[in-house]
């Protein structure tokens, strides 16, 4: 292992799809470097350094992340949002970007890593580590770094003082400044295999093995998706039944029933309604795939597949894109606090035309 041989790259780029556990790996690596009693490639979990990592307050671990700058709210550098950042790490360790946008209330603004954070890194890296051999900077989503900020970091990333390590955690390294990329050693991460997702769901959420098995197929190798599924596993049957009922009412053009369903959806609240619309979109895609007669591509549970056996012919090349587009529009409208009753009833009415369209 690179730590045991003391051949640690001074700058590493952990990259891969959102939610595959890159930040968890970066934090575990930093914890291991700081641990005072590591054993068998793992931190001990009980020394002072490990306890500090667990509480996100180790003095030699520094986080830099994108946010929305606000002089009026005195939010200028990442450290100004440390309470929100700790909430993110604790609640959503797989780091789904959309959750961070909600936590910092980004609205329509695009979070960035600003030049002030780069200045803070340059000032800080000249100081020795406080309590350990290594001073570690974890920079989340460097693809959101301002060009001026990236340029300021070039020299220190290329030739940091001894004991300074940079861990970049990127969802899309193709958007990172090439001069930063060239100064890092790349470690791309792939989606996790289903057995690992199954174990994670059983360990973290106490799900029975049969349920973890079904949900792992839906997680697409991403821990963030597994968290969404496992954290709301009680919604699975509810969403499935509502999807079936809505689509039957749409096909039968039962407007009063659709109005009632739109009110039921509105009663979910914004976050749950968005999760339902995400489920709705997935079911439309899966039913379209079902028509391809390629079961190896299916991500349907057993009961979903039973319904899709009869429903799938109604989702075809003439309407699938329109339905998914309208589902996304409804989700965006709900996220922007539009009246959910109106949004969902309008959405259901639009589905009538799309679902009853004859394939060309």
N, C-alpha and C positions, 0 to 999 in steps of 0.2 A: 504493500500500500504506500502511496506517495507520502503520507504523513510519517509513517514509520521509517522510511528511508530518507526523510528530510529533503525530498525533491518536490516541493510544492510549487506549482506555477504561481507567479505573483499576480496574474490576472486570468480569470476563467470566465467563460461564457456558457451558462447553462441555458439551453434553448429547447423549445418544443411546444406543442399545442397547449393552449390555456387549460389549466386544471389538471395536468398530469403529475403534479407534485414537485415541481422544480424548486419552489420556495422552501418546501419542507426539506428537500435534500440540501439546499444551501444552508438552512438553519442547523440541520443535523451535522453537517460538515464543520461549520463554525463552532458548534458546541463541542465536537470531538477535539478540535484544535485547542480549545480553551480548557478542556477537562483536566483536572489535576490527577486523576487516577483512571485513565482509560484502560480498557481491557477487552481483548478479543475484537478489536475494531469498533468498539462501541463506547460512548461516554458512560461514566459510572452512574450518573443520575443522582448522586447524593452529595458530591463535593460542593464547595461554595460557588465555583464557576457554573456548575450544572444548575444549581438553584437559581442563580442569577439569569441564566439563559431561560429557564422555565418562566421567570417573571419578567422577561424582556428588559432587563436592566443591567446587563453586563457592560462595564465601562469601556471595554475594548471592542464592542460590536456596535457598528453604526449603520443605520438604515437610511437610504435615500430613495424616494419614490415620487411619482407624479402627483400633482395636486393642482388646485385652482388658486392662484395667488390673489390675495385681497389685502390691500393696505389698510382699509377701514377696519377689517377684522384682525389686523396684525398677523396675517398668515403670509410669511415671506419665504421661509425655508421649511424643509420637511419636519424638522424638530418641533415646529409650531403645531403640528398635528399628531404628535406622539400618542396622546390618549386614543384618538380615532384609529391610529395605526395598530396599537395593541389590541383594540377591539377586533380589528380585521384579522390579525394573526390568530387570535384565540377562537373566534367564531367561524372563520372561513379559512382554515390553514392551507387549503388548496388554491386559494387566491383567485377566485373568479372575478374578473375585472369589473363586471357590472355591479357586484356587491360593493366594491370600493367606491364606485361612482355614487351609489346610494348613500354610503356612510358619510362621505364628504359633501353630499348634496351638490354635486357638480352641475346638475341641470343640463343645459345645452352647451355648457362650456367644455373645452377640451383640456384635461389635466396635462401638465407639462412638468418636466424636471428643469428648473430654472438655473440661470447662471449663478445666483446667490448660493445655491447648494454646491456648485462646483468650487466657488471661492471658499466655502466652509471646509470642503475636503482638502483643498490645497493648504489651507492654514493648519488644519488638524493633523495632516499626515506628517508635518515637520516635527510634531511632538512625539516622544516615545510612548509605547504602550504603557497603560497604567498598571495593570496587575498580571499580565501574562506575556508570553513571548510574541504573540501575534496581535496586531491591530487589523481588524477586518471591516471592510465596507461592503455591504450587500446593496446593490443598486437594482431595484425592481423596475422592469420595463424601460430599459435604456433607449428603446425605439421612440420613446416620448421625450427624449432629452433635446432641449434647444441646441441648435448648432453651436452657438456661442459657448454653452456650457460644456459640450463635448470637446470643443477645441481647447478649452481651459484645462481639461483633464488629460490631454494627450501625453504631456511630458511625465506627469506623476504616474500614469498608468503604465507607461513604458519603462520608467526607471524609478520605482517607488523605493523609499528607504527600506532597509532590511527589516523583515518582520511584518511589512504592510501587505495585505492581500485584498484584491478586489474580486468580488463575486458578482457578475452581471447575470440577471435572471430575465430572460427575454422570451416573449411569445412569438416574435417575428424578427429574427436577427437581420433579415434582408433590409429592414428599415433603420438599422443602426448605422451610424456614420462608419464608412469603411475603414477609416484610420483608427477607430476604436476597435473594430473587429480584428484588424491586423495585429493588434497588441495583446490579444487574448488567446488563450488556448480553448478550443471549442469542445463542448461536451453536449451533443444533441441527445435529447430524451425522447423516447417513443411512447405512445400510449401503453398503459399497463395491461398485461394479460388478464383475462377474465378471472382466473383463480385468485390472483392478487386482489382484485376488486371484491370478489366474494368474501375473502378473509377480512378485508377492511370493513365491509358492511356488517359482518357478523360481530367483529370486535368493537367497532365504534357505536353501532346502533342496536346491537343485540338481536339482530334479525335471525329467524330460523334459516337453516341452510337452503330449503327449497325457495324461500323468498329472495334470499341473497343471490341465488343462482339466476333467477329470472331478472332481477334488477341489474345484475352485473352485465347482462347482455345489452341493456339500455344505456349503460354508462359510457360506452364508446371508449373505454380505456382511460377515462378522466376521473380523477378523484373529486373534482368540483361537481361533476354531474352525479357521481355516486353520493355525495353529500346532499345534493338536492333531492335525490330519490329516497335515500335512507332517512333523511330528516323529515320527510313528508310521506313516508310509506303508507300512512293511513289514508292518504288521498287517492291512492291508485285505483281502488275499486269505485270510489265516488266519481272520479273523472271519467273512468271507462263507461260507467252506466250513463252519465250525463251525455257523453259523446254519442253513445248509441241512441239515446232518447232524442237528442237534438236532430241527428241526421235522419231518423225516421220521421220526425215532425216536419223537417225541411222537405223531404221527398213527398210527403202527403199534403204539403202546403197548409198545415194547421197553424194559422197565424196567431190565434189566441193562445195556443199551447206554446208557441215560440215566444210570445210576449211574456208568459209566465216563466219560461226558462231564462229569459234575459233578466228578469227580476231576481231569480235564484242566483244567477251569476253575479249580479251587482252586490248581492248580500255577502259574497265571498270576501270583499275587501280587495284593494288594489293588488297586493303581492300575490295572493292566492289566485286571483283572476288571471294574472299574467302567467302563473304556472299552468293554469288550465289551458290557456291559449297556446302555450308552448306544447302541452300534451296534444292539443287538437292538431297543431301543425305536424307534429311527429306522426300522428295516426294517418294523416292525409298522405304524407310521404311513404309511410310503410304500406299503405293500401295500394298506392301506385306501384311500388316495388313488388308487391304480392302478385300483381298481374304479369310480371316478368317470368313467373314460375321458376325462380331461382331461390330456393329455401335457404341456401347458405348466406344470403344477403338479408334475411329477415331478422328483425329485432322486435318481434311481437311476442307477448306472453301467450300462454296456451289459450286463455279465454279471449284475448284480443284476436288471435288467429281464427278462432271459431266464428266470431262475428265477421271478420274480414273475408272469410270464405264466400259469404253471400254479398257483402257490401262492396268489395274491391272493384267489381266491374263498373261501378258508377264513378270511379276515379280514374281518369284516363288522360291522354296527352292533350285533349282539347280543353280540359278544365283544371288540371292539377296546378299549373303555375298561377292561375288566377286565384284559386282558393287559398294557396299558401301566401300569396301577396296580400289578399284581403285579411287573412289571419294576422299577418305581421302588422298591417295598418291598424287593426283593432287593438293589438297589444301596445303599439306605440301611443295610440290615443288614450288608452287606459293609463299608461305610464305618465302621460302629461296631464292627468287628472280631469280628463273629459268625463261627462256624465256616463257612468258605466251602463245604465239601463238603455240609454239611447244608442251608445256604441254597439252593444251586443244585439239589440233588436235590429238595427240597421245591418249588422254583419250577418245575422241569420236570414234576413230578407234577400241579401245579395247571394247567399248560398243557394237559394231556391233556383235562381236562374242558372247558376253554374252547375249544380248537381244534376239538373234535369236536361242539361245540354247533351245532344246526341253526338257521339264521336264522329269526326270527319274521316 
